[in-house]
Amino acid sequence: MPTNVVLYIRPACAQSDLSKVALTDRGIKFTLRSATDYAAALSAKGFSSAPVLTVTVENELIAWEGHRPELIEMLADLMDTGPVGAHGLRDRE
């Protein structure tokens, strides 16, 4: 499943560091960007603190703010298994 994961971080930010480690540990490839450099764009989307993770899945943008290990796990699972079809999980083993 093609995705484009971008992590916007701030220097010396513990939550940014935790998110980088979690993504790396789960084998998720991502691009790092400075939250400071993109502050105006992130603010326009309602984000006020780092880290901000964005991912495009099947032409849909998904984003969240802060270190969210449960969402990183869900993203990793989605990348491993692919999206769930309209009939839910009953088609999966």
N, C-alpha and C positions, 0 to 999 in steps of 0.2 A: 504494500500500500504506500504510494508516494506521499510523503509529508515534507513540510518545510518548518522545522522547529527553530524558533529564535528566542534567545534568552537575553533580556535587557537587564543589565546589572549596574551596580554602583561599586566603586572601589571600597575595600575594607567593610563590606556589608556581609554580616554573618549569614543572613537568609540567602543572599546571592550565592555565597560559597556552598551552602548546603544544597541548593538547587543544582549547581554545577556538578557536585559529587553524585547526587541522586541520578541525574540524567546519564552521567558517565557510567555509573555502576550498572544501570539497566541497559547499557549499550545503545542509548538513543543519541544519534548524531544531531548536533545543534550548532547554530551560529551564535556567537556572542556579540552583543552590541552594547554600547554605552547608554544607560538610561538618561544620563545627563545630556548627551548629544541629541537624543530623541525626546527630550522632556516635553516640548510643546505638542508633539504628535500623541504621546502617551497621555498627557493631560487632557487633550481634546477627546480621547476615548474614555475618560473617566478614571484613569490610573494615577495614583498619587505617590506611590512608593515602589521601591525595587524589592525583589526582582519582579519582572513581568515576563511571563512566558506566553508566546503566541505560537500556534501551530495551524497549518492549513490542512484539512482533511477533506478530500473530495470537494474542493472548491469552497469549503466553508471555513471561516476563520474562528478558531476557538482561542480564548485568552483568559488568563487569570493573573492575579497579583499576589505577591508573597510566596514564601516557600510552602508548597502544598504537596507533601509526599504522597498523599492518597491519590491526588490527581496525576502525579507523575507515574505511579503504579498503574493507574487505569489507562493512561496513554501508552505505556509500555505493553500492556496486555492487548490493547487495540491494535498496536503496530504488529504484535506477534500473531494475532488471530484474524485481523481484518474486521471490518464493520459487521455488526449484527444485522441480519436481514430483517425484512418486514415481519416475519413470523417469530422473531425473537430467538431465543437460544435453543428451541426444541429441535432445530436442524443440526445442532452441534452435538458431538459426542461428549 
